[in-house]
């Protein structure tokens, strides 16, 4: 590599440098948040490496358990629902250890653990992290992008933290992000000051800023939903999807893109615009996606990028969860597209 190219590489904006720059905007900051994020980033690098080696390391296949989101049959101990891969278990352990060892967390909420994890008082800090260690893991075998989703809150009293402190509305969130493990490893992060995307450079072992200040287009040409559930949808969702396919105003129909891995579907929506829907239906009246570590972080990112997020009743970030693994319907994406679905719900409630 010539000297000019070498010099250019040293001028790269790494995620560490970016977070330190953000920290400098807060003179009162003691660096705790920066340390916490660096541990999260380390966890992402570790999982990215494990995902890449999954086939070789024989990590694929059932771990002989199911995660807590699977529902238990009443008469036997067999489970049905979400199958848990060995990689889920590994990813969960990685993030729990990384976050606890940072010394900056007091409570953790993971999709893989039924109960909240309260950190040993000697290692406690002032933050709560809610995360899904490996979202979309049922797609591992077929090579579809999967990812880690996380949201960070501040806890008022780290020494007397309770479950109620965790069940905060998304409006209280300090930062959120996801790391997508796909053709490249991409980490998208917001600390409440816009959204930035970083790509892992394997030769440096560093996340480099590749998508600065991401803004979602005001209106998109794509809708993303599992149409296999269409017969169970409510009126507004069915009308909206019908409008996407057969617009009455002379505009071209929207394209359907649905991967079935939330991180990948939201990532595409963020970059290209459009709308991602996981509505409530007769089968799942409360929707399917979990509030604390799926709906809130993705809604936070969408709003920070200039989009919207709606539950069918209210702004998604204003939800007040009552249980750790609460679920909610979700419509998120380009501002104008979400306005359309909001109008359909409003007109239905006016006619009710």
BAFILUM-55866 format. One record per residue (C-alpha): residue in three letters; x, y, z. Coordinates in steps of 0.25 Angstrom, whole numbers, plus 5000, padded with zeros to 4 digits. Layout:
ALAXYZ ...
//
This chain:
UNK500050005000 UNK500650144996 UNK500850255007 UNK499650335002 UNK498650215003 UNK499250185017 UNK499050335021 UNK497650325016 UNK497350205025 UNK497850275038 UNK496850385035 UNK495650285036 UNK494550315046 UNK494550195055 UNK493350165064 UNK494150195076 UNK494650325071 UNK493150365067 UNK492650325081 UNK493750415087 UNK493350525079 UNK491950515083 UNK492450505098 UNK493150635096 UNK491850705093 UNK491450675108 UNK492550745117 UNK491950675129 UNK492150535123 UNK493050445131 UNK493250345120 UNK492350235126 UNK491450235113 UNK492650225104 UNK493250105112 UNK491850035111 UNK491750055096 UNK493150005094 UNK492849875102 UNK491549865093 UNK492449885080 UNK493349775085 UNK492149675087 UNK491749705073 UNK493149675067 UNK493149545075 UNK491849505070 UNK492149545055 UNK493349455056 UNK492549345062 UNK491449355051 UNK492449355040 UNK493049225046 UNK491749165049 UNK491749055039 UNK493149015041 UNK493049015056 UNK491848925056 UNK491049035064 UNK489849015055 UNK488748925059 UNK487848915071 UNK488448945085 UNK487348845091 UNK486648965097 UNK485649065093 UNK485749215096 UNK484749275106 UNK483849335095 UNK483449185091 UNK482149145097 UNK482049025106 UNK481048915103 UNK480148895114 UNK480148745115 UNK481648715112 UNK483048775114 UNK483248785099 UNK483248925093 UNK482848985080 UNK483049125074 UNK484449185072 UNK485549085071 UNK486849125078 UNK488149105071 UNK489449085078 UNK489849225072 UNK488749295080 UNK489249235093 UNK490649275090 UNK490249415086 UNK489449435099 UNK490649395107 UNK491549485100 UNK490749605102 UNK490349575116 UNK491849565120 UNK492249685111 UNK491249775118 UNK491449725132 UNK492949735131 UNK492849885126 UNK492449915141 UNK491450015135 UNK490149935135 UNK489249905147 UNK488149825140 UNK488049745126 UNK486849705119 UNK487149595108 UNK486149525099 UNK486849395103 UNK486549415118 UNK485249405124 UNK485649495136 UNK486449625136 UNK487849605140 UNK488249695152 UNK489749715152 UNK490549685165 UNK490549815173 UNK492149825173 UNK492049835157 UNK490849925156 UNK490750055147 UNK489650145144 UNK489150075131 UNK488049975127 UNK488249905113 UNK487149835107 UNK487549745095 UNK487249635086 UNK488649565084 UNK488349495071 UNK487049535064 UNK486549455052 UNK487449335056 UNK486449235050 UNK487049285037 UNK488549245040 UNK488449125032 UNK488049195019 UNK489049305020 UNK488049425022 UNK488549545029 UNK488349535044 UNK488649635055 UNK488749685069 UNK487749795074 UNK488049885086 UNK487449995094 UNK488050075106 UNK487450145118 UNK487850215130 UNK487450165143 UNK487250265155 UNK487750185166 UNK488750075162 UNK488750015177 UNK487250005178 UNK486849965164 UNK485549895162 UNK484749835150 UNK483949955150 UNK485250035146 UNK485349955134 UNK483949965129 UNK484150105124 UNK483450165111 UNK484350175099 UNK484350325100 UNK485350315112 UNK486350235103 UNK487750295102 UNK488350215091 UNK487950095082 UNK488550025070 UNK488649885063 UNK489849815057 UNK489549735045 UNK490349615041 UNK490249595026 UNK491049615014 UNK491749715022 UNK491649745037 UNK490949875039 UNK490649945052 UNK489550055052 UNK489550145064 UNK488850265070 UNK489150335083 UNK488050435081 UNK488750525071 UNK488450465057 UNK488750325052 UNK490150275047 UNK490550145041 UNK491850075042 UNK492449955035 UNK493449855041 UNK494749865033 UNK495349725036 UNK496749765033 UNK496749865044 UNK495749805053 UNK495049935054 UNK493649985051 UNK493850105041 UNK492850215038 UNK492250185024 UNK490850235026 UNK490850375033 UNK489650445037 UNK488650345031 UNK487250405027 UNK486150325022 UNK485450375009 UNK484150445013 UNK483350345004 UNK483750204999 UNK483450114988 UNK483549984996 UNK482649915006 UNK483049805015 UNK482049705022 UNK481849555023 UNK480649545014 UNK480449405018 UNK479649465030 UNK478749545021 UNK477449465024 UNK477649505039 UNK477849655037 UNK477049765042 UNK476349865033 UNK477349975032 UNK478549885030 UNK477749815019 UNK477349945012 UNK478849995013 UNK479449875006 UNK478349884996 UNK478650024993 UNK480149984992 UNK479849884981 UNK478649954974 UNK478850104976 UNK477650184972 UNK478350324970 UNK479150274957 UNK480450254964 UNK481250124962 UNK481050014971 UNK482049994982 UNK482949874982 UNK482849764992 UNK484149725000 UNK484149635012 UNK485349565017 UNK484749515030 UNK485949565039 UNK485549695045 UNK486949755045 UNK487049725030 UNK485649785027 UNK485849905036 UNK487249935030 UNK486749935016 UNK485550025020 UNK486450125027 UNK487450135015 UNK486350125003 UNK485150175010 UNK483750105010 UNK483050045021 UNK483249915030 UNK481949855036 UNK481749755047 UNK480249775050 UNK479349705060 UNK478449605055 UNK477449495059 UNK478549405062 UNK479449505070 UNK478549615075 UNK479649685082 UNK480649675070 UNK481849585070 UNK483049675072 UNK483549705086 UNK483449845091 UNK484749865100 UNK485749805090 UNK485149815076 UNK484049915075 UNK484750025084 UNK486150025078 UNK485650015064 UNK484650125066 UNK485650215073 UNK486550195060 UNK485450225051 UNK485050355058 UNK486550395059 UNK486650375044 UNK485350465041 UNK484350345040 UNK483250305049 UNK482750185057 UNK481350155060 UNK480650035067 UNK479250055061 UNK478850135073 UNK479950225077 UNK481450265075 UNK482250145078 UNK483250205087 UNK482150255096 UNK481650115099 UNK481850075114 UNK482249935115 UNK481649855127 UNK482449725125 UNK483949695121 UNK483449625108 UNK482249705104 UNK481949705090 UNK481349815081 UNK480849835066 UNK481849925059 UNK481750005046 UNK483050085044 UNK483850155032 UNK483750275023 UNK482950395029 UNK481850405018 UNK481650255018 UNK481450245033 UNK480450365032 UNK479650285022 UNK479450165031 UNK479150265043 UNK478050325035 UNK477450185032 UNK477350155047 UNK476850295050 UNK475750285040 UNK475350145045 UNK475250195060 UNK474450315055 UNK473450215048 UNK473450115060 
//
